[in-house]
Amino acid sequence: MTTNLPIKLERLPKTLPREGAVRVELAQGVLVFRASRFFLERIGILTAKRNVAELTSEELQELQDYQELNNYLSWVNQTIIHTLHYPLQGTVDRYDDPFEPALPLKEWEALQGSY
């Protein structure tokens, strides 16, 4: 089964350290991902600079990359929380077309006769 993420990161910010960029915490028994202090400080610096002067194209791209990464972490956290609150009751073997019948026609006919 293939899972497509709704958010696809094209790159990481160049200034993002490869280690320590994200920290994990337990929040009400759930593992969540948070931005590191460096991550938050860099966003703060770029945002403050943007408020007083125009960012260079590299800085603007860096800020956008950080925002995308932040959105990605938020999506991951929301997915984890949602999964814990609303777990699947079964497994999905295959799901290609949302408009195709959930059961093959023969099985559907068999179920209709059992009522």
C-alpha positions in Angstrom: 0.0 0.0 0.0 1.3 3.4 -0.9 0.6 6.5 1.3 0.9 9.9 -0.2 1.6 12.7 2.3 -0.4 15.9 1.7 2.7 17.9 2.3 5.9 17.2 0.4 9.1 19.0 1.4 11.3 19.9 -1.5 14.3 20.9 0.6 15.4 21.8 4.1 16.6 25.3 5.0 20.3 25.6 4.4 20.9 27.0 7.9 19.0 24.2 9.6 21.3 22.0 11.7 21.1 18.4 10.7 21.1 17.3 14.3 19.0 19.0 17.0 16.7 20.8 14.6 13.6 19.1 16.1 13.0 17.9 19.6 10.4 15.4 20.9 8.2 15.9 23.9 5.5 14.0 25.7 2.3 15.9 25.8 -0.5 14.2 27.7 1.1 10.8 26.9 1.5 11.6 23.2 4.9 11.9 21.5 4.9 15.3 19.6 7.6 17.0 17.5 8.6 20.5 18.3 10.9 23.0 16.6 14.3 23.4 18.3 15.3 26.7 19.9 17.6 27.4 16.9 14.7 26.8 14.5 12.5 29.2 16.5 15.2 31.8 16.9 16.1 31.8 13.2 12.4 32.3 12.2 12.3 35.1 14.7 15.4 36.8 13.2 14.1 36.5 9.7 10.6 37.7 10.6 12.0 40.7 12.5 14.3 41.6 9.6 11.4 41.4 7.2 9.4 43.9 9.3 12.1 46.5 9.0 13.8 45.8 5.7 13.3 43.7 2.6 14.8 40.2 2.8 17.2 39.0 0.2 15.9 36.3 -2.1 18.0 33.7 -0.2 16.6 34.9 3.2 13.0 34.8 1.8 13.5 31.3 0.5 15.0 30.3 3.9 12.0 31.7 5.7 9.6 29.9 3.4 11.5 26.7 3.9 11.2 27.1 7.7 7.5 27.8 7.4 7.0 24.7 5.2 8.9 22.6 7.7 6.8 24.0 10.5 3.6 23.1 8.6 5.0 19.6 8.1 5.7 19.1 11.8 2.2 20.4 12.6 0.7 18.0 10.2 2.7 15.1 11.7 1.6 16.0 15.2 -2.1 16.4 14.2 -1.9 13.0 12.4 -0.5 11.3 15.5 -3.1 12.9 17.7 -6.0 12.1 15.3 -4.8 8.5 15.0 -4.8 8.1 18.8 -8.3 9.6 19.2 -9.8 7.8 16.1 -7.9 4.6 15.5 -8.7 2.5 12.5 -10.9 -0.5 13.3 -9.4 -2.7 10.6 -6.7 -2.6 8.0 -6.9 -1.4 4.4 -5.4 -3.9 1.9 -6.0 -1.7 -1.2 -7.7 1.6 -1.8 -7.3 3.1 -5.2 -10.5 4.8 -6.4 -12.7 6.5 -3.9 -15.7 6.0 -6.2 -15.4 2.3 -6.8 -17.6 0.0 -4.7 -16.3 -1.0 -1.3 -17.2 -4.6 -2.0 -17.1 -6.6 -5.3 -20.5 -6.9 -6.8 -20.8 -10.7 -6.1 -20.1 -10.1 -2.3 -22.7 -7.3 -2.3 -25.3 -9.5 -3.8 -24.6 -12.2 -1.2 -25.0 -9.7 1.6 -28.3 -8.4 0.2 -29.8 -12.0 0.5 -28.8 -12.3 4.2 -31.2 -9.7 5.5 
